[in-house]
Amino acid sequence: MNVLEQIRNYTFWSLDFFKGSPIKKDFKDIHRLHQIKSYTTLLKEQKIQLNKLLSTAVNSTKYYNKLKGHTSLLDFPVVTKKDIKDNFLDITICDTNSSKVNIVKTSGSTGSPFKIYQTKRKK
């Protein structure tokens, strides 16, 4: 690694540290999951994360709120781009007027155009 790369690396991780280390925490979590050798243990970890995601969807959106008490991913419908477009505000979790979100769009060259919001963390 040359000097400029070292400075960039140090600056990147320093900024992350001063922001509460969100990137480092995610990085460590991903690294920890990659170290799991037991398939059963990995499935347990994935189930925990999936349940958190499903609970967030149910508790934070109008669209999925009707699925309170879900017990499995199988309880959730398969969602298409059309479903998201037709129910965009009911599916969206974040404040769409916030400066903390980025709009990501596709041109629709292989289908219909699509737009979704991403938080800065997701980006």
DSSP file with accessible surface (Angstrom, degrees, kcal/mol):
  #  RESIDUE AA STRUCTURE BP1 BP2  ACC     N-H-->O    O-->H-N    N-H-->O    O-->H-N    TCO  KAPPA ALPHA  PHI   PSI    X-CA   Y-CA   Z-CA
    1    1 A M              0   0  142      0, 0.0     2,-0.0     0, 0.0     5,-0.0   0.000 360.0 360.0 360.0 125.4    0.0    0.0    0.0
    2    2 A N     >  -     0   0   90      1,-0.1     4,-2.3     4,-0.0     5,-0.2  -0.222 360.0 -95.2 -79.1 175.4    1.5    3.3   -1.0
    3    3 A V  H  > S+     0   0   97      1,-0.2     4,-2.5     2,-0.2     5,-0.2   0.895 123.3  50.3 -60.8 -44.0    1.5    6.4    1.1
    4    4 A L  H  > S+     0   0  133      1,-0.2     4,-2.5     2,-0.2    -1,-0.2   0.900 111.3  49.5 -63.7 -38.8   -1.6    8.0   -0.4
    5    5 A E  H  > S+     0   0  103      2,-0.2     4,-2.7     1,-0.2    -1,-0.2   0.890 110.4  50.9 -66.3 -38.1   -3.5    4.7    0.0
    6    6 A Q  H  X S+     0   0  105     -4,-2.3     4,-2.7     2,-0.2    -2,-0.2   0.914 111.0  48.2 -64.7 -41.8   -2.4    4.6    3.7
    7    7 A I  H  X S+     0   0   91     -4,-2.5     4,-2.8     2,-0.2     5,-0.2   0.933 113.0  48.0 -64.1 -44.7   -3.6    8.1    4.2
    8    8 A R  H  X S+     0   0  199     -4,-2.5     4,-2.8     2,-0.2    -2,-0.2   0.926 112.9  48.5 -61.7 -44.6   -6.9    7.4    2.6
    9    9 A N  H  X S+     0   0   73     -4,-2.7     4,-2.3     2,-0.2     5,-0.3   0.939 113.4  46.4 -61.5 -47.4   -7.3    4.2    4.6
   10   10 A Y  H  X S+     0   0  171     -4,-2.7     4,-2.2     1,-0.2    -2,-0.2   0.924 114.1  48.4 -61.7 -44.1   -6.5    5.9    7.9
   11   11 A T  H  X S+     0   0   67     -4,-2.8     4,-2.7    -5,-0.2     5,-0.2   0.922 110.4  51.7 -62.9 -45.1   -8.8    8.8    7.1
   12   12 A F  H  X S+     0   0   89     -4,-2.8     4,-2.2    -5,-0.2    -2,-0.2   0.951 114.5  40.9 -57.1 -52.8  -11.7    6.5    6.1
   13   13 A W  H  X S+     0   0   85     -4,-2.3     4,-2.3     1,-0.2    -1,-0.2   0.833 113.4  54.9 -71.6 -28.1  -11.5    4.5    9.3
   14   14 A S  H  X S+     0   0   26     -4,-2.2     4,-2.3    -5,-0.3    -1,-0.2   0.935 109.2  46.7 -67.4 -45.5  -11.0    7.6   11.4
   15   15 A L  H  X S+     0   0   96     -4,-2.7     4,-1.1     1,-0.2    -2,-0.2   0.914 111.7  51.7 -61.7 -41.9  -14.1    9.2   10.0
   16   16 A D  H ><>S+     0   0    6     -4,-2.2     5,-3.1    -5,-0.2     3,-0.6   0.927 108.3  52.3 -60.7 -41.8  -16.0    6.0   10.6
   17   17 A F  H ><5S+     0   0  131     -4,-2.3     3,-1.7     1,-0.2    -2,-0.2   0.924 107.7  50.3 -59.9 -45.6  -14.8    6.0   14.2
   18   18 A F  H 3<5S+     0   0  161     -4,-2.3    -1,-0.2     1,-0.3    -2,-0.2   0.704 107.4  55.5 -70.7 -15.9  -16.0    9.5   14.9
   19   19 A K  T <<5S-     0   0  159     -4,-1.1    -1,-0.3    -3,-0.6    -2,-0.2   0.288 133.0 -89.0 -95.0   8.2  -19.4    8.6   13.5
   20   20 A G  T < 5 -     0   0   40     -3,-1.7    -3,-0.2     1,-0.1    -2,-0.2   0.613  60.8 -87.0  96.1  10.6  -19.7    5.7   16.0
   21   21 A S  S  ><S+     0   0   24     -5,-3.1     4,-2.4    -6,-0.2     5,-0.2   0.818  70.1 156.3  60.8  40.8  -18.1    3.0   13.8
   22   22 A P  H  > S+     0   0   46      0, 0.0     4,-2.1     0, 0.0     5,-0.2   0.910  75.0  46.2 -64.3 -37.3  -21.1    1.9   11.8
   23   23 A I  H  > S+     0   0   77      2,-0.2     4,-3.0     1,-0.2     5,-0.2   0.933 112.7  49.2 -70.9 -43.2  -19.1    0.5    8.9
   24   24 A K  H  > S+     0   0   97      1,-0.2     4,-2.9     2,-0.2     5,-0.2   0.908 110.5  51.4 -63.0 -39.3  -16.6   -1.3   11.2
   25   25 A K  H  X S+     0   0  134     -4,-2.4     4,-2.2     2,-0.2    -1,-0.2   0.930 113.0  44.7 -62.7 -45.4  -19.5   -2.9   13.2
   26   26 A D  H  X S+     0   0   57     -4,-2.1     4,-2.6    -5,-0.2     5,-0.2   0.916 113.2  51.5 -63.7 -42.9  -21.1   -4.1    9.9
   27   27 A F  H  X S+     0   0  124     -4,-3.0     4,-2.7     1,-0.2    -2,-0.2   0.931 111.1  47.1 -59.4 -46.8  -17.7   -5.3    8.6
   28   28 A K  H  X S+     0   0  127     -4,-2.9     4,-2.7     1,-0.2    -1,-0.2   0.893 111.4  51.8 -63.3 -38.9  -17.0   -7.2   11.9
   29   29 A D  H  X S+     0   0   51     -4,-2.2     4,-2.2    -5,-0.2    -2,-0.2   0.929 111.6  45.7 -64.9 -44.5  -20.5   -8.8   11.8
   30   30 A I  H  X S+     0   0   94     -4,-2.6     4,-2.0     2,-0.2    -2,-0.2   0.933 113.4  50.1 -63.2 -43.8  -20.0   -9.9    8.2
   31   31 A H  H  X S+     0   0  103     -4,-2.7     4,-1.0    -5,-0.2    -2,-0.2   0.922 109.0  52.1 -61.2 -42.6  -16.5  -11.3    9.0
   32   32 A R  H >X S+     0   0  100     -4,-2.7     3,-0.8     1,-0.2     4,-0.5   0.921 108.9  50.1 -60.0 -43.8  -17.9  -13.1   12.0
   33   33 A L  H >< S+     0   0   45     -4,-2.2     3,-1.0     1,-0.3    -1,-0.2   0.874 106.9  54.7 -64.3 -35.7  -20.6  -14.8    9.9
   34   34 A H  H 3< S+     0   0  141     -4,-2.0    -1,-0.3     1,-0.2    -2,-0.2   0.709 102.6  58.3 -70.5 -18.9  -18.0  -15.9    7.3
   35   35 A Q  H << S+     0   0  100     -4,-1.0     2,-0.3    -3,-0.8    -1,-0.2   0.592  78.5 109.7 -85.2 -11.9  -16.0  -17.6   10.1
   36   36 A I    <<  -     0   0   39     -3,-1.0    -3,-0.0    -4,-0.5    -4,-0.0  -0.509  41.8-180.0 -69.7 124.2  -18.9  -19.9   11.1
   37   37 A K        +     0   0  179     -2,-0.3     2,-0.5     5,-0.0    -1,-0.2   0.697  56.4  84.7 -96.4 -24.6  -18.1  -23.4   10.0
   38   38 A S     >  -     0   0   54      1,-0.2     4,-2.3     2,-0.0     5,-0.2  -0.696  63.1-155.0 -86.9 124.3  -21.3  -25.1   11.2
   39   39 A Y  H  > S+     0   0  166     -2,-0.5     4,-2.5     1,-0.2     5,-0.2   0.899  96.9  53.5 -62.0 -39.1  -24.2  -25.0    8.8
   40   40 A T  H  > S+     0   0   88      1,-0.2     4,-1.9     2,-0.2    -1,-0.2   0.917 109.1  48.0 -63.4 -43.1  -26.7  -25.3   11.7
   41   41 A T  H  > S+     0   0   59      2,-0.2     4,-2.3     1,-0.2    -1,-0.2   0.908 110.8  51.6 -64.3 -41.9  -25.2  -22.3   13.5
   42   42 A L  H  X S+     0   0   47     -4,-2.3     4,-2.7     1,-0.2    -2,-0.2   0.917 107.9  52.0 -62.7 -41.4  -25.2  -20.3   10.3
   43   43 A L  H  X S+     0   0   74     -4,-2.5     4,-2.4     1,-0.2    -1,-0.2   0.900 108.5  51.3 -61.4 -40.1  -28.9  -21.0    9.8
   44   44 A K  H  X S+     0   0  136     -4,-1.9     4,-2.0     2,-0.2    -1,-0.2   0.925 111.1  47.7 -61.9 -44.9  -29.7  -19.9   13.4
   45   45 A E  H  X S+     0   0   44     -4,-2.3     4,-2.1     1,-0.2    -2,-0.2   0.914 112.4  49.0 -62.1 -43.8  -27.8  -16.6   12.7
   46   46 A Q  H  X S+     0   0  106     -4,-2.7     4,-2.9     1,-0.2    -1,-0.2   0.890 108.4  54.0 -63.9 -38.0  -29.7  -16.1    9.5
   47   47 A K  H  X S+     0   0  137     -4,-2.4     4,-2.6     2,-0.2    -1,-0.2   0.906 107.2  51.1 -64.4 -40.3  -33.0  -16.8   11.1
   48   48 A I  H  X S+     0   0   82     -4,-2.0     4,-1.9     2,-0.2    -1,-0.2   0.945 113.7  44.1 -60.4 -48.4  -32.3  -14.1   13.8
   49   49 A Q  H  X S+     0   0   74     -4,-2.1     4,-2.3     2,-0.2    -2,-0.2   0.901 113.2  51.1 -65.4 -41.1  -31.5  -11.5   11.1
   50   50 A L  H  X S+     0   0   61     -4,-2.9     4,-2.9     1,-0.2     5,-0.2   0.927 109.1  50.8 -63.5 -42.5  -34.4  -12.5    8.9
   51   51 A N  H  X S+     0   0   61     -4,-2.6     4,-2.5     1,-0.2    -1,-0.2   0.883 109.2  51.4 -63.9 -36.8  -36.8  -12.2   11.9
   52   52 A K  H  X S+     0   0  123     -4,-1.9     4,-2.3     2,-0.2    -1,-0.2   0.926 111.8  47.4 -62.7 -44.6  -35.4   -8.7   12.6
   53   53 A L  H  X S+     0   0  113     -4,-2.3     4,-2.3     2,-0.2    -2,-0.2   0.937 113.5  46.6 -63.0 -46.2  -36.0   -7.7    9.0
   54   54 A L  H  X S+     0   0   11     -4,-2.9     4,-2.6     1,-0.2    -1,-0.2   0.907 112.1  50.9 -65.1 -40.0  -39.6   -9.1    8.9
   55   55 A S  H  X S+     0   0   45     -4,-2.5     4,-2.8    -5,-0.2    -1,-0.2   0.904 109.2  51.2 -64.2 -40.5  -40.4   -7.5   12.3
   56   56 A T  H  X S+     0   0   65     -4,-2.3     4,-1.7     2,-0.2    -2,-0.2   0.933 111.1  48.2 -61.3 -44.4  -39.1   -4.1   11.0
   57   57 A A  H  X S+     0   0   16     -4,-2.3     4,-1.0     1,-0.2     7,-0.4   0.934 115.2  44.5 -61.2 -45.4  -41.3   -4.4    7.9
   58   58 A V  H  < S+     0   0    4     -4,-2.6    -2,-0.2     1,-0.2    -1,-0.2   0.908 120.5  39.1 -67.2 -41.3  -44.4   -5.4    9.9
   59   59 A N  H  < S+     0   0  101     -4,-2.8    -1,-0.2    -5,-0.2    -2,-0.2   0.602 120.9  42.1 -88.0 -10.7  -43.9   -2.7   12.6
   60   60 A S  H  < S+     0   0   61     -4,-1.7     2,-0.4    -5,-0.2    -1,-0.2   0.425 106.4  56.5-117.9  -2.1  -42.7    0.2   10.3
   61   61 A T     X  -     0   0   10     -4,-1.0     4,-0.7    -3,-0.2    30,-0.2  -0.972  61.5-142.7-133.1 150.9  -44.9    0.0    7.2
   62   62 A K  H  > S+     0   0  161     28,-0.8     4,-0.6    -2,-0.4     3,-0.2   0.860 101.8  60.2 -71.4 -37.0  -48.6    0.1    6.5
   63   63 A Y  H  4 S+     0   0   29     27,-2.2     3,-0.3     1,-0.2    -1,-0.2   0.901 116.0  29.4 -60.6 -45.4  -48.2   -2.4    3.7
   64   64 A Y  H >4 S+     0   0   36     -7,-0.4     3,-2.4    26,-0.4    -1,-0.2   0.519  93.8  94.7 -95.6  -3.9  -46.8   -5.2    5.9
   65   65 A N  H >< S+     0   0   71     -4,-0.7     3,-1.6     1,-0.3    -1,-0.2   0.828  75.4  66.2 -58.1 -31.2  -48.6   -4.2    9.1
   66   66 A K  T 3< S+     0   0  148     -4,-0.6    -1,-0.3    -3,-0.3    -2,-0.1   0.619  90.8  66.7 -67.2  -9.5  -51.4   -6.6    8.3
   67   67 A L  T X   +     0   0   35     -3,-2.4     3,-1.3    -9,-0.1    -1,-0.3   0.190  67.3 144.6 -99.4  19.2  -48.9   -9.4    8.8
   68   68 A K  T <   +     0   0  117     -3,-1.6   -13,-0.0     1,-0.3    -3,-0.0  -0.261  66.5  34.0 -55.2 140.1  -48.5   -8.8   12.5
   69   69 A G  T 3  S+     0   0   70      1,-0.2    -1,-0.3     2,-0.0    -3,-0.0   0.607  83.9 165.3  86.9  10.8  -48.0  -12.2   14.2
   70   70 A H    <   -     0   0   36     -3,-1.3    -1,-0.2     1,-0.1     3,-0.1  -0.199  22.3-170.4 -57.5 152.1  -46.2  -13.7   11.2
   71   71 A T        +     0   0  118      1,-0.3     2,-0.3     0, 0.0    -1,-0.1   0.508  62.6  12.7-120.5 -10.2  -44.3  -16.9   12.0
   72   72 A S  S >  S-     0   0   40      1,-0.1     3,-1.8   -18,-0.0    -1,-0.3  -0.993  72.6-106.2-161.7 159.6  -42.3  -17.4    8.8
   73   73 A L  G >  S+     0   0   92     -2,-0.3     3,-2.0     1,-0.3    -1,-0.1   0.820 115.2  70.6 -60.3 -28.2  -41.1  -15.8    5.6
   74   74 A L  G 3  S+     0   0  158      1,-0.3    -1,-0.3    -3,-0.1    -4,-0.0   0.714  86.6  65.5 -63.8 -18.5  -43.7  -18.0    3.9
   75   75 A D  G <  S+     0   0   70     -3,-1.8    -1,-0.3     2,-0.1    -2,-0.2   0.648  89.4  83.2 -75.4 -15.9  -46.4  -15.8    5.5
   76   76 A F  S <  S-     0   0   25     -3,-2.0     2,-0.1    -4,-0.3     3,-0.0  -0.699  82.3-119.5 -94.4 142.3  -45.2  -12.9    3.3
   77   77 A P        -     0   0   64      0, 0.0     2,-0.4     0, 0.0    -1,-0.1  -0.361  28.2-104.9 -75.6 155.2  -46.3  -12.3   -0.3
   78   78 A V        -     0   0  135     -2,-0.1     2,-0.5     1,-0.0     0, 0.0  -0.688  42.1-147.9 -73.8 130.3  -43.9  -12.3   -3.2
   79   79 A V        -     0   0   42     -2,-0.4     2,-0.2    -3,-0.0    -3,-0.0  -0.900  11.2-161.5-111.3 132.6  -43.6   -8.6   -4.2
   80   80 A T     >  -     0   0   71     -2,-0.5     4,-2.1     1,-0.1     5,-0.2  -0.562  37.4-102.9-101.7 169.9  -43.1   -7.4   -7.7
   81   81 A K  H  > S+     0   0   82      1,-0.2     4,-2.8     2,-0.2     5,-0.2   0.895 124.7  55.2 -57.0 -39.8  -41.8   -4.0   -9.0
   82   82 A K  H  > S+     0   0  129      1,-0.2     4,-3.0     2,-0.2     5,-0.2   0.918 105.4  51.5 -61.4 -42.2  -45.5   -3.2   -9.8
   83   83 A D  H  > S+     0   0   47      1,-0.2     4,-1.6     2,-0.2    -1,-0.2   0.915 111.5  47.4 -59.8 -43.4  -46.5   -4.0   -6.2
   84   84 A I  H  < S+     0   0   33     -4,-2.1     7,-0.2     2,-0.2    -2,-0.2   0.929 114.0  46.7 -65.5 -43.9  -43.8   -1.6   -4.9
   85   85 A K  H >< S+     0   0   87     -4,-2.8     3,-1.0     1,-0.2    -2,-0.2   0.932 114.2  47.3 -62.1 -45.5  -44.8    1.1   -7.4
   86   86 A D  H 3< S+     0   0   98     -4,-3.0    -1,-0.2     1,-0.2    -2,-0.2   0.755 126.6  28.2 -69.0 -25.9  -48.5    0.8   -6.6
   87   87 A N  T 3X S+     0   0   49     -4,-1.6     4,-1.9    -5,-0.2     3,-0.3  -0.043  80.3 136.6-123.5  30.2  -47.9    0.8   -2.8
   88   88 A F  H <> S+     0   0   32     -3,-1.0     4,-2.2     1,-0.3     3,-0.3   0.877  73.5  42.2 -52.9 -51.2  -44.8    2.9   -2.7
   89   89 A L  H  4 S+     0   0  129      1,-0.2    -1,-0.3    -4,-0.2   -27,-0.2   0.854 114.7  51.6 -68.7 -31.7  -45.6    5.1    0.3
   90   90 A D  H  4 S+     0   0   60     -3,-0.3   -27,-2.2     1,-0.2   -28,-0.8   0.761 115.3  42.2 -75.4 -23.6  -47.1    2.2    2.2
   91   91 A I  H  < S+     0   0   28     -4,-1.9    -2,-0.2    -3,-0.3    -1,-0.2   0.792  92.0  98.7 -90.0 -31.1  -44.0    0.1    1.7
   92   92 A T     <  -     0   0   29     -4,-2.2   -30,-0.2    -5,-0.3   -29,-0.1  -0.348  47.2-175.2 -66.0 132.4  -41.4    2.8    2.3
   93   93 A I        +     0   0   97     -2,-0.1    -1,-0.1   -32,-0.1     3,-0.0   0.860  58.8  69.6 -92.0 -44.5  -39.9    2.9    5.8
   94   94 A C  S    S-     0   0   38      1,-0.1     2,-0.8    23,-0.1    23,-0.0  -0.269  95.4 -93.0 -80.8 163.9  -37.8    6.0    5.8
   95   95 A D    >   -     0   0  102      1,-0.2     3,-1.5     2,-0.1     5,-0.2  -0.642  34.2-158.8 -73.7 109.8  -38.8    9.6    5.7
   96   96 A T  T 3  S+     0   0   35     -2,-0.8    -1,-0.2     1,-0.3     5,-0.1   0.661  88.1  57.5 -71.1 -14.1  -38.8   10.3    1.9
   97   97 A N  T 3  S+     0   0  147      3,-0.0    -1,-0.3     2,-0.0     2,-0.1   0.509  84.9 108.7 -91.2  -3.6  -38.5   14.1    2.5
   98   98 A S  S X  S-     0   0   33     -3,-1.5     3,-1.0     1,-0.1    -4,-0.0  -0.402  71.0-137.2 -75.1 147.8  -35.3   13.7    4.5
   99   99 A S  T 3  S+     0   0  105      1,-0.2    -1,-0.1    -2,-0.1    -3,-0.1   0.518  98.1  77.3 -78.1  -2.8  -31.9   14.7    3.1
  100  100 A K  T 3  S+     0   0  147     -5,-0.2    20,-1.2     2,-0.0     2,-0.3   0.377  83.4  76.8 -88.4   3.8  -30.6   11.5    4.6
  101  101 A V  E <   -A  119   0A  19     -3,-1.0     2,-0.4    18,-0.2    18,-0.2  -0.881  65.0-150.0-116.2 149.6  -32.0    9.4    1.8
  102  102 A N  E     -A  118   0A  44     16,-3.3    16,-2.7    -2,-0.3     2,-0.5  -0.934  15.8-132.1-113.2 140.7  -30.8    8.9   -1.8
  103  103 A I  E     -A  117   0A  89     -2,-0.4     2,-0.5    14,-0.2    14,-0.2  -0.813  20.6-164.7 -92.3 126.0  -33.2    8.1   -4.7
  104  104 A V  E     -A  116   0A  55     12,-3.1    12,-2.2    -2,-0.5     2,-0.3  -0.960  11.9-176.8-112.8 126.8  -31.9    5.2   -6.8
  105  105 A K  E     -A  115   0A 154     -2,-0.5     2,-0.3    10,-0.2    10,-0.2  -0.922  18.5-153.7-125.6 149.0  -33.5    4.8  -10.2
  106  106 A T  E     -A  114   0A  68      8,-2.7     8,-1.0    -2,-0.3    -2,-0.0  -0.891  20.5-134.2-112.9 153.1  -33.3    2.4  -13.1
  107  107 A S        -     0   0   96     -2,-0.3    -1,-0.1     6,-0.2    -2,-0.0   0.699  36.7-122.4 -77.9 -21.4  -34.1    3.4  -16.6
  108  108 A G    >   +     0   0   16      4,-0.3     3,-1.6     6,-0.1    -1,-0.0   0.689  60.9 147.0  87.1  18.9  -36.3    0.4  -17.3
  109  109 A S  T 3  S+     0   0  105      1,-0.3     3,-0.1     3,-0.1    -1,-0.0   0.787  80.9  32.7 -62.4 -25.4  -34.2   -0.7  -20.2
  110  110 A T  T 3  S-     0   0  137      2,-0.1    -1,-0.3     0, 0.0     2,-0.3   0.208 141.9 -27.7-112.2  14.6  -34.9   -4.4  -19.4
  111  111 A G  S <  S-     0   0   47     -3,-1.6     3,-0.1     3,-0.0     0, 0.0  -0.903 106.0 -16.3 173.2-141.9  -38.4   -3.8  -18.0
  112  112 A S  S    S-     0   0   50     -2,-0.3    -4,-0.3     1,-0.1    -2,-0.1  -0.626  72.4 -98.8 -91.8 147.1  -40.2   -1.0  -16.3
  113  113 A P        -     0   0   75      0, 0.0     2,-0.3     0, 0.0    -6,-0.2  -0.258  44.6-162.1 -58.5 151.7  -38.5    2.0  -14.8
  114  114 A F  E     -A  106   0A  37     -8,-1.0    -8,-2.7    -3,-0.1     2,-0.4  -0.993  14.9-170.3-144.6 144.5  -38.0    1.7  -11.0
  115  115 A K  E     +A  105   0A  87     -2,-0.3     2,-0.3   -10,-0.2   -10,-0.2  -0.996  11.9 165.1-136.7 139.6  -37.3    4.0   -8.1
  116  116 A I  E     -A  104   0A  62    -12,-2.2   -12,-3.1    -2,-0.4     2,-0.4  -0.983  31.0-118.8-149.6 155.2  -36.4    3.3   -4.5
  117  117 A Y  E     -A  103   0A  44     -2,-0.3     2,-0.4   -14,-0.2   -14,-0.2  -0.788  24.3-170.0 -97.3 142.8  -35.0    5.1   -1.6
  118  118 A Q  E     -A  102   0A  51    -16,-2.7   -16,-3.3    -2,-0.4     2,-0.1  -0.992  19.7-128.6-127.8 140.3  -31.8    4.2    0.2
  119  119 A T  E  >  -A  101   0A  62     -2,-0.4     4,-2.4   -18,-0.2   -18,-0.2  -0.383  33.9-106.8 -74.3 164.1  -30.4    5.5    3.4
  120  120 A K  T  4 S+     0   0  135    -20,-1.2    -1,-0.1     1,-0.2   -19,-0.1   0.876 122.5  55.6 -61.0 -34.4  -26.8    6.7    3.4
  121  121 A R  T  4 S+     0   0  175      1,-0.2    -1,-0.2     2,-0.2    -3,-0.0   0.917 108.2  47.1 -63.6 -43.3  -25.9    3.6    5.3
  122  122 A K  T  4        0   0  149      1,-0.2    -2,-0.2    -3,-0.0    -1,-0.2   0.913 360.0 360.0 -64.6 -40.7  -27.4    1.3    2.7
  123  123 A K     <        0   0  165     -4,-2.4    -2,-0.2   -21,-0.0    -1,-0.2   0.928 360.0 360.0 -62.5 360.0  -25.7    3.2   -0.1
